[in-house]
Amino acid sequence: MNRLLDALQPQALHGHHQALCHVWSDGMVKPLTGDQLARESAAYVAAFQAAAIARGQVVLIALPHAEALLYSFFGAMIAGCVPSFIPPPTIMTFEEWLRALIAFE
């Protein structure tokens, strides 16, 4: 495992109450602690594992630029997946967005 993933393991993050970084969310800057990152990313780790996504598989992340995007990215990394961002839906309906995504492939 590489150093980044070692540092991202939930047990390595627990107990870290100092800010790892700051995120802009809901119109203000918020500190993000190791505890928060571990707790919030764990839901994504569980979701990827429940979906039987194998280590090394690419997961497409289509979320707005917000805290959830960061948690899903780190959750994918912790689960051993390869996170890849795609633009989230815009004003198009979900069906239009999905058709456009499939047509792109």
C-alpha positions, 0 to 999 in steps of 0.5 A, a space after each residue: 500500500 502506498 503512503 497516501 492510502 496508509 495515511 487515509 486508513 480510518 484507524 490512522 485518522 481517528 483521534 485527529 481533531 486538528 484540521 487536515 484541510 479547509 473546505 468551502 461549503 454552504 457559503 463558508 470555510 469549514 475545517 475538515 478533521 481526520 475524525 470527520 474524514 474517517 467517519 464520513 468516508 466510511 459510509 462510501 467505503 461501505 457502499 462500495 463494498 456492499 455493491 461488490 466493487 472490487 479493489 482496483 475497479 474504477 468508480 465514477 463519482 458524479 456529485 456537486 462540488 461539496 463535502 460529499 465529493 471529497 468524502 466519496 473520493 477518499 471513501 473510494 481510495 480507502 476501499 481500494 477503488 480508483 475514483 474518477 470524477 465526472 460532471 454532475 447533472 446540470 439543468 438537464 433531467 437525469 434521463 437526459 444526462 444519463 443518455 448523454 453519458 451513455 452516448 459519450 462512451 
